[in-house]
Amino acid sequence: MKLLHVDSSVLGTNSVSRQLTAEIVADWRKAHPHTTVDYLDLAVDTPNHFSADALGIKVGVQAEPTDAQRHENEVSERLVTQFLAADVIVVGAPLYNFTVPTQLKAWIDRLAQIGRTFKYTDKGPVGLATGKTVIVASTRGGMYSTSEGGQAMEHQESYLKVIFGFFGITDVRFVRAEGIGMGDAAKAAALQAARADIAVATGKAANQDQATLAA
């Protein structure tokens, strides 16, 4: 089994999403010891924002691609190949200004390729990246999930659920820590809730239940 670990926070060691993705991966490997891990740090290895050069080779507007188009195509192919090779993708996705970091969006733009992660049919688009599990470490300074107003303001979890679903991935799990900017007590409660989510998302809780039944 192959797992792709993706971080996108720009906060380095101060990042809660990075802390949570590390814990998710560690727990997943305990539950699935034969898993191999590939790591991508989008804050360090950031693809350029999607541009005409990134699109040019794909649409075949000219017979001979430019050097810039070749470079951007190599980046896109490397990222989509890495993504498609993974069975499990763990994504650190902090909430920045009501949505995901631009680094994460730039990565997703490179994954969205006709014929690789989706295709169009006479009945509409069909996702091609089926059979994968995505676990998102969602971190938020405030509270968004507990009110209609908050849910309307966030374009982070809602966006990721839609785009991964568009790619054909139906198993998208969220590990959420929200309210982490609302004081020490709120942050501690958020981390406690997130770790309960991790146990469910990685299968650790099920393994613990089975061990209890066997005892």
Backbone as a ProteinNet text record, in pm:
[ID]
protein_1_A
[PRIMARY]
MKLLHVDSSVLGTNSVSRQLTAEIVADWRKAHPHTTVDYLDLAVDTPNHFSADALGIKVGVQAEPTDAQRHENEVSERLVTQFLAADVIVVGAPLYNFTVPTQLKAWIDRLAQIGRTFKYTDKGPVGLATGKTVIVASTRGGMYSTSEGGQAMEHQESYLKVIFGFFGITDVRFVRAEGIGMGDAAKAAALQAARADIAVATGKAANQDQATLAA
[TERTIARY]
84.1	0	88.4	53.5	129.6	48.5	114.5	51.6	128.9	57	115.1	79.8	181.3	166	193.8	92.3	102.5	78.9	174.9	157.7	153.5	79.3	70.2	81.7	84.9	94.1	227.7	225.4	348	406.9	351	391.4	500.5	549.1	658.2	624.7	716	696.1	583.5	533.8	420.5	285.5	287.1	164.3	91.5	-35.1	-117.4	-151.8	-175	-209.4	-93.5	30.6	147.5	158.7	130	130.5	29.3	-88.5	-193.6	-166.1	-112.7	-83.4	23.2	121.6	225.4	164.1	69.3	3.5	-84.6	-152	-235	-149.2	-38.1	49.4	107.2	149	204.6	101.5	-21.2	-126.1	-165.5	-166.9	-199.5	-95.5	30	136.3	131.9	87.9	71.3	-39.4	-148.8	-262.4	-236.8	-151.4	-121.7	30.2	100.8	248	321.1	255.4	323.3	311.7	262.7	246.6	381.1	403.2	519.5	471.4	555.7	513.9	600.1	533.5	598.3	554.5	647.7	616.6	630.9	534.1	535.4	504.9	599.1	581	556.6	432.9	396	441	475.5	528.5	674.1	739.8	879.5	890	820.5	821.9	687.4	670.2	541.8	535.7	438.5	424.5	379.7	420.2	372.2	220.3	161	17	-16.1	-131.9	-173	-171.9	-115.2	-95.4	-116.8	-106.4	-118.2	-7.3	110.9	220.4	189.9	126.7	90.1	-19.2	-103.9	-215.5	-177.4	-79.1	-49.7	-28.3	56.2	85	-41.6	-125.5	-244.8	-345.5	-357	-458.6	-403.2	-270.4	-210.5	-230.6	-215	-239.7	-125.5	-10	101	177.4	241	307.9	429.4	503.5	627	614.5	608.5	594.7	718.3	699.1	809.7	881.3	999.3	1072.5	989.8	922.1	839.2	725.3	663.2	554.8	605.5	722.3	780.7	806.6	861.8	891	763.5	662.7	538.5	469	479.6	420.9	492.4	624	699.5	655.2	632.4	584	447.2	356.6	221.5	224.9	305.8	312.3	372	473.1	532.3	430.3	353.9	258.3	139.7	84.8	-31.3	8.7	128.7	176.2	194.6	252	269.7	134.1	38.8	-95.8	-165.3	-159.3	-229	-166.4	-38.6	28.9	-8.5	-66.3	-97.7	-234.7	-241.4	-369.3	-438.2	-357.1	-405.8	-333.9	-408.8	-349.8	-389	-289.7	-311.7	-274.8	-371.3	-352.8	-368.8	-266.8	-278.2	-336.7	-453.8	-526.3	-572.5	-486.8	-531.6	-627.6	-710.5	-803.3	-733.4	-709.7	-651.7	-754.8	-798.8	-892.9	-1013.4	-1068.2	-1191.7	-1175.9	-1051.7	-1034.1	-899.2	-853	-727.3	-609.8	-487.4	-371.2	-354.8	-300.3	-279.4	-182.9	-91	1.2	-74.3	-174.7	-255.1	-341.9	-397.3	-478.6	-393.3	-269	-180.6	-153.6	-138	-117.8	-241.3	-357.7	-482.1	-503.5	-469	-482.7	-397.6	-282.7	-197.8	-253.4	-330.2	-389.4	-510.1	-578.6	-702.9	-669.5	-649.4	-611.7	-710.3	-764.4	-854	-777.9	-838.5	-776.3	-689.7	-660.4	-579.4	-663.9	-725.3	-806.8	-956.9	-993.9	-1135.5	-1147.7	-1268	-1296.4	-1438.1	-1466.3	-1601.7	-1669.1	-1796.7	-1876.6	-2005.9	-2087.2	-2214.8	-2310.1	-2275.5	-2357.6	-2292.4	-2181.9	-2114	-1978.3	-1910.2	-1776.3	-1778.3	-1673.2	-1655.5	-1515.6	-1506.6	-1376.6	-1303.6	-1171.3	-1088.9	-997.5	-986.5	-896.1	-972.1	-1040.8	-1127.6	-1047.1	-1112.7	-1053.8	-953.6	-939.9	-843.9	-913.7	-835.2	-880.9	-805.6	-878.3	-817.3	-852.5	-750	-771.2	-718.7	-807.5	-773.1	-760.7	-645.6	-629.3	-671.8	-790.6	-851.6	-833.9	-763.2	-741	-797.3	-853.2	-922.4	-901.6	-874.5	-857.7	-987.2	-1098.1	-1229.5	-1318.6	-1445.8	-1545.4	-1633.4	-1641.1	-1718.6	-1823.4	-1802.3	-1890.5	-2017.7	-2024.4	-2133.5	-2248.7	-2241.3	-2350.6	-2367.7	-2486.9	-2511.1	-2424.6	-2408.2	-2326.4	-2181.2	-2129.9	-1992.6	-1973.4	-2068.4	-2060.7	-2065.1	-2140.5	-2148.6	-2018.7	-1942.7	-1820.8	-1700.8	-1701.5	-1582.6	-1587.8	-1477.2	-1463.1	-1335.8	-1319.7	-1202.6	-1244.2	-1313.7	-1360.2	-1459.3	-1547.5	-1647.6	-1579.9	-1478.5	-1405.3	-1332.5	-1262.4	-1184.5	-1274.5	-1387.6	-1481	-1531.3	-1560.7	-1610.3	-1502	-1381.8	-1279.1	-1230.2	-1212.4	-1171.2	-1284	-1407.5	-1520.8	-1525.3	-1491.6	-1485.6	-1382.2	-1274.8	-1172.5	-1215	-1332.1	-1382.3	-1355.6	-1308	-1275.2	-1395.9	-1454.6	-1573.5	-1540.7	-1421.4	-1381.2	-1291.7	-1354.9	-1282.6	-1315.7	-1214.2	-1233	-1169.1	-1236.5	-1185.5	-1147.1	-1027.9	-981.1	-978.5	-1067.6	-1088.7	-1044.1	-965.5	-931.2	-968.8	-1077	-1118.5	-1128.9	-1113.9	-1110.1	-970.4	-868.3	-732.2	-674.4	-738.5	-693.1	-772.3	-854.9	-947.2	-902.1	-773	-721.9	-671.3	-594.8	-530.6	-631.2	-736.8	-835.8	-906.6	-941.6	-1010	-917.5	-789.9	-694.7	-676.7	-667.2	-652.8	-773.7	-892.7	-1015	-1018.2	-972.1	-970	-876.6	-760.2	-665	-717.5	-785.3	-844.4	-949.2	-1034.2	-1136.1	-1071.5	-965.5	-897.7	-837	-779.9	-717.5	-821.9	-941.7	-1050.3	-1086.7	-1086	-1111	-1002.5	-876.5	-765	-782.9	-823.4	-841.8	-945	-1050.2	-1154	-1103.1	-1038.3	-995.6	-889	-803.9	-693.7	-724.3	-838.6	-871.9	-820.3	-754.4	-699.6	-810.8	-922.6	-1032.6	-1090.9	-1106.7	-1161.1	-1068	-937.1	-838.8	-842.7	-861.1	-869.9	-994.8	-1107.5	-1231.7	-1215.5	-1150.1	-1129.2	-1039.8	-937.5	-847.8	-922.7	-1014.2	-1093.4	-1183.9	-1246.2	-1335	-1259	-1132.9	-1053.8	-995.1	-992.7	-928.3	-1014.7
-118.7	0	124.8	223.5	347	463.4	544.6	661.8	785.8	886.9	1016.4	1115.4	1169.2	1264.1	1403.7	1490.6	1624.5	1729.9	1819.7	1935.1	2062.2	2162.6	2288.5	2411.9	2396.2	2510.5	2581.9	2714.3	2794.1	2821.5	2761.4	2793.2	2703.4	2609.5	2524.4	2446.9	2450.3	2372.5	2426.7	2546.5	2602.3	2559.5	2478.7	2441.6	2326.5	2347.9	2241	2137.7	2180.7	2083.4	1988.7	2039.3	1952.9	1853.6	1900.3	1811.2	1698.6	1734.1	1634.1	1537.5	1587.8	1493.9	1393.9	1439.9	1348.5	1240.8	1279.7	1182.6	1087	1139.3	1053.7	947.7	991.2	897.6	794.1	837.4	744	640	683.9	590.1	497.8	552.7	468.1	357.7	392.3	292.6	187.5	226.4	127.6	29.2	83.1	-2.4	-79.2	-24.1	-85.3	-86.5	-177.5	-172.2	-188.3	-235.6	-254.4	-131.5	-22.2	101	169.3	211.5	294.6	438.7	534.2	674.5	760.1	842.1	944.6	1079.3	1174.2	1302.2	1418	1509.9	1630.1	1750.7	1844	1966.8	2080.9	2120	2221.2	2361.7	2384.2	2514.2	2529.1	2416.5	2416.4	2390.7	2288.9	2250.5	2289.8	2419.2	2472.6	2480.9	2417.4	2435.8	2577.4	2626.1	2757.1	2755.6	2871.9	2881	2842.7	2785.1	2735.7	2850	2823.7	2928.8	2873.6	2961.7	2919.1	2821.3	2838.4	2745.2	2606.5	2600.3	2470.8	2403.1	2483.1	2428.4	2399.9	2472.9	2471.5	2334.6	2253.1	2119.6	2034.1	2053.5	1968.9	1993.3	2115.9	2147.4	2142.9	2129.3	2112.7	2229.6	2351.4	2469.8	2497.4	2431.5	2452.6	2321.5	2307.2	2180.9	2158.1	2263	2249.9	2328.1	2259.5	2330	2415.7	2522.1	2607	2540.8	2592.1	2539.7	2556.8	2669.6	2693.6	2592.9	2562.5	2463.9	2324.9	2289.4	2158.6	2147.8	2255.3	2254.4	2238.3	2318.7	2312.7	2177.3	2118.6	1987.7	1880.7	1892.8	1797.5	1804.9	1926.6	1944.1	1878.3	1906.8	1850	1697.7	1642.9	1497.4	1431.6	1495.6	1440.7	1435.9	1543.5	1551	1457.6	1451.9	1365.7	1218.7	1184.8	1046.4	1003.5	1091.7	1064.7	1044.4	1128.8	1120.1	990.7	956.9	837.3	709	712.2	593.6	563.6	661.2	645.1	579.8	493.9	435.2	523	589.6	677.3	810.1	919.5	1053.1	1126.2	1169.3	1247.3	1391.7	1482.1	1621.6	1714.9	1795	1901.3	2024.8	2068.2	2178.2	2280.3	2374.5	2481.9	2575.8	2642.4	2741.2	2876.6	2924.4	3056.9	3144.8	3248.9	3343.5	3271.7	3179.3	3106.4	2995.4	2966.4	2859.5	2791.6	2711.5	2639.5	2729.8	2698.5	2776	2773	2879	2882.1	2773.2	2733.8	2625.2	2494.6	2469.7	2348.4	2356.5	2472.7	2491.6	2472.3	2521.1	2504.7	2357.1	2278.7	2133.2	2068.1	2103.1	2044.3	2080.1	2204.3	2244.4	2156.8	2108.6	2020.8	1878.5	1839.9	1704.9	1695.5	1805	1805.1	1798.7	1678	1657.4	1562.5	1608.6	1523.7	1399.4	1284.7	1159.6	1098.2	1174.7	1122.5	1108.7	1217.5	1212.2	1226.4	1266.3	1272.3	1271.5	1248	1256.9	1307.9	1360.2	1403.8	1298.9	1274	1180.6	1250.2	1179.3	1239	1254.3	1193.3	1205.9	1298.4	1362	1453.3	1399.9	1468.8	1427.9	1300.5	1221.4	1097.1	1097.4	1072.4	1067.3	938.8	949.5	834	787.5	864.7	830.8	757.4	652.6	580.9	487.9	442.4	342.6	396.3	526.7	585.3	633.6	648.5	710.4	840.8	947.7	1076.6	1111	1145.9	1192.1	1334.7	1427.5	1569.4	1614.8	1671.8	1738	1883.1	1914.4	2045.7	2127.3	2240.1	2323.5	2462.7	2519	2647.7	2727.1	2855.1	2939	2962	2971.7	2994	2872.8	2890.7	2783.6	2805.5	2703.7	2716.1	2605.8	2492.7	2378	2382.6	2472.8	2467.8	2562.7	2635.3	2727	2734	2770.1	2783.9	2894.8	3002.5	3112.7	3071.4	2997.5	2949.9	2853.8	2763.7	2666.8	2737	2846.3	2920.9	2995.5	3029.4	3106.7	3021.4	2893.5	2812.4	2752.2	2762.8	2704.4	2619.4	2544.6	2462.1	2315.1	2266.6	2127.6	2105.3	2201.6	2187.2	2175.8	2257.9	2254.1	2121.2	2077.1	1954.2	1833	1830.4	1719	1715.2	1832.5	1838.9	1800.1	1855.2	1830.7	1686.7	1628.5	1489	1398.1	1437.3	1362.8	1371.2	1487.8	1505.7	1412.3	1385.9	1292.6	1146.7	1123	987	925.8	1005.1	955	976.6	869.2	876.1	862.9	814.7	795.9	912.3	1021.6	1140.1	1160.5	1150.7	1158.3	1286.5	1350.9	1476	1460	1505.3	1518.5	1668.1	1714.8	1859.4	1910.1	2019.3	2093.5	2238.5	2282.9	2421.8	2494.3	2625.3	2706	2714.2	2678.1	2672.9	2811.8	2915	3051.1	3120.3	3045.3	3104.6	3081.9	3065	3047	2906.5	2890.4	2761.9	2650.4	2680.4	2576.5	2529.1	2623.9	2588	2507.7	2544.4	2470.4	2328.5	2313	2179.1	2092.9	2151	2076.5	2039.4	2130.6	2103	1987.6	1985	1876.8	1743.7	1748.7	1625.9	1570.4	1659.2	1616	1563.1	1630	1585.3	1446.9	1420.7	1289.5	1178.8	1211.4	1113.4	1085.6	1191.6	1174.4	1089.3	1110.1	1033.3	885	851.6	711.4	644	717.1	662.5	657	763.8	773.5	671.4	635.9	544.2	399.3	376.7	240.1	203.5	297.9	269.5	239.7	314.9	293.4	154.3	111.3	-21.8	-129.4	-107.1	-204.8	-212.3	-95	-93.9	-166.6	-147.1	-215.9	-365.8	-410.1	-554.1	-612.7	-534.8	-582.6	-595	-499.6	-504.8	-627	-655	-771.1	-901.6	-901.8	-1023.7	-1045.2	-938.9	-947.3	-1027.5
0	0	0	-81.8	-90.9	-34.4	47.2	107.3	65.2	21.8	-12.6	97.4	162.9	273.8	219.4	223.2	164.3	271.9	289.3	377.4	295.1	343.7	269.7	358	489.8	579.4	562.8	574.2	565.1	704.1	808.5	945.2	1001.1	922.8	967.2	1093.5	1191.5	1314.7	1401.2	1371.7	1447.1	1390.3	1286.4	1216.9	1286.9	1314.5	1371.9	1265.1	1142.2	1037.4	1011.6	1018.8	1001.2	1116.8	1235.8	1351.8	1332.8	1285.6	1270	1155.2	1042.6	933	975.9	1054.3	1103.3	1192.1	1277	1364.6	1284.5	1182.6	1097.3	1028.9	970.8	899.9	996.3	1115	1212.5	1254.3	1280.5	1320.6	1205.8	1083.7	967.7	952	968.8	953.1	1063.3	1183.1	1289.4	1255.4	1199.2	1162.8	1034	947.1	817.1	799.5	865.7	873.4	741.3	637.8	510.1	418.8	474.5	396.7	372.4	247.8	215.2	197.1	238.9	243.2	150.9	70.8	-11.5	44.7	57.6	122	24.5	30.3	-52.9	34.6	41.9	118.5	20.1	6.8	-92.4	-54.2	72	111.1	68.7	44	1.5	-148.4	-194	-335.6	-396.6	-418.5	-463.6	-615.2	-678.6	-823.8	-855.6	-970.8	-1013.7	-1024.1	-1006.3	-1027.7	-1171.8	-1190.1	-1320.8	-1422.4	-1538.2	-1637.6	-1777.9	-1876.5	-2015.5	-2052.3	-1993.2	-2021	-1966.7	-1849.3	-1791.9	-1873.1	-1935.4	-2013.2	-2157.7	-2210.9	-2354.3	-2414.9	-2353.7	-2407.3	-2408.5	-2307.5	-2293.9	-2406.5	-2450.8	-2551.8	-2693.6	-2706.2	-2838.3	-2930.5	-2877.3	-2960.2	-3057	-3036.4	-3127.9	-3144.4	-3259.2	-3290.5	-3202.3	-3173.9	-3096.1	-2965.2	-2851.1	-2723.1	-2693.8	-2620.4	-2577.5	-2459.9	-2425.2	-2309.7	-2181.5	-2170.4	-2052	-2044.4	-2158.2	-2159.7	-2124.2	-2174	-2140.9	-1990.6	-1934.2	-1790.8	-1708.7	-1741	-1665.4	-1682.9	-1801.5	-1825.2	-1742.5	-1730	-1647.7	-1502	-1453.3	-1315.8	-1299	-1392.9	-1385	-1389.4	-1479	-1492.3	-1368.7	-1311.2	-1189.1	-1076.8	-1060.8	-951.2	-971.1	-1091.7	-1113.1	-1108	-1153.8	-1146.7	-1001.9	-921.4	-778.7	-710.6	-743.7	-685.5	-725.1	-852.1	-900	-846.6	-813.1	-761.2	-616.8	-547.5	-405.7	-385.7	-284.9	-243.7	-139.9	-58	49	36.7	48.6	44.1	171.4	247.4	369.6	338.6	354.9	312.9	432	457	555.8	490.7	540.8	475.8	579.4	615.5	703.8	630.6	707.5	651.2	645	523.4	502.5	432.4	500.7	440.1	380.2	457.7	427.4	323.8	282.1	183.8	208.9	112.4	128.4	89.6	133.5	89.8	-61.3	-116	-260.8	-305.5	-217.8	-251.9	-275.3	-192.9	-208.2	-333.3	-359.1	-479.5	-605.2	-604.2	-719.9	-747.4	-640.9	-656.3	-717	-664.7	-714.9	-861.5	-899.4	-1039.6	-1131.3	-1082	-1162.5	-1168.6	-1068.4	-1067.9	-1160.6	-1180.2	-1258.7	-1407.4	-1457.9	-1597.8	-1665.9	-1776.9	-1855.6	-1901.5	-1881	-1919.8	-1812	-1705.7	-1595.8	-1469.8	-1425.4	-1304.1	-1331.5	-1454.3	-1491.1	-1642.6	-1690.1	-1832.8	-1849.7	-1967.5	-1999.8	-2087.1	-2059.1	-2137.7	-2178.5	-2255.1	-2295.7	-2178.4	-2064.5	-1943.3	-1841.2	-1882.3	-1791	-1748.9	-1655.5	-1613.8	-1530.3	-1545	-1469.2	-1409.1	-1279	-1212.9	-1245.5	-1260.6	-1297.3	-1184	-1076.8	-965.8	-856.3	-895.2	-801.7	-710.5	-603.9	-515.6	-415.3	-404.6	-311.7	-184.2	-79.2	45	64.4	93.2	125.2	269.6	348.3	485.1	493.7	526.1	530.7	675.8	709.9	838.9	821.3	868.8	850.4	978.3	969.6	1087.5	1063.9	1172.1	1162.2	1290.4	1275.9	1393.1	1468	1393.6	1453.6	1441	1477	1470.3	1347.4	1262.5	1138.9	1123.6	1187.5	1164.4	1246.9	1344.6	1442.8	1412.7	1301.1	1267.4	1116.6	1072.7	929.3	869.9	944.9	896.9	879.1	974.9	965.6	851.1	832.1	722.4	587.5	578.5	452.4	422.9	526.4	508.7	468.9	502.9	475.2	335.5	265.4	131.5	129.5	236.3	259.2	250.4	353	350.9	236.7	215.5	109.8	-27.2	-50.5	-177.4	-195.3	-92.3	-103.3	-125.1	-58.2	-77.5	-221	-277.5	-415.1	-514.9	-500.8	-602.7	-598.9	-480.1	-475.6	-524.3	-496.6	-551.2	-702.4	-757.4	-902.3	-964	-889.5	-936.6	-921.1	-862.2	-846.1	-710	-615.2	-481.7	-390.5	-346.9	-261.7	-113.9	-81.9	58.5	100.5	142.4	188.4	335.3	420.4	564.9	617.9	714.8	770	916.2	947.5	1085.2	1113.1	1198.7	1212.4	1348.6	1346.2	1467.4	1441.6	1503.1	1482.3	1616.4	1608.9	1730.6	1789.5	1710.5	1765.8	1791.3	1739.1	1765.1	1874.4	1947.1	2044.5	2188.8	2208	2343.3	2367.7	2476	2504.4	2529.5	2603.8	2635.4	2508.7	2422.2	2297.1	2207.1	2204	2121.4	2173.4	2305.1	2363.1	2332.4	2340.9	2309.2	2161.8	2075.6	1931.7	1899.6	1961.6	1937.6	1990.5	2103.3	2157.2	2061.3	2007.8	1911.3	1784.4	1739.1	1617.4	1636.6	1751.6	1775	1781.4	1827.3	1820.3	1674.5	1592	1448.3	1384.4	1425.6	1369.3	1397.6	1519.1	1555.2	1465.9	1432.2	1343.4	1199.4	1154.9	1015.3	978.4	1072.9	1044	1077.5	1140.9	1180.6	1317.2	1385.6	1518.1	1617.6	1608.8	1702.9	1685.5	1559.7	1534.3	1588.4	1571.1	1620.8	1772.6	1839	1983	2031.1	1959.6	1995.2	1981.8	1875.2	1853	1962	2004.5	2109	2241.3	2266.1	2389.2	2390.7	2275.5	2266.6	2284.9	2239.6	2247.9	2386	2466.2	2598.7	2697.1
[MASK]
+++++++++++++++++++++++++++++++++++++++++++++++++++++++++++++++++++++++++++++++++++++++++++++++++++++++++++++++++++++++++++++++++++++++++++++++++++++++++++++++++++++++++++++++++++++++++++++++++++++++++++++++++++++++

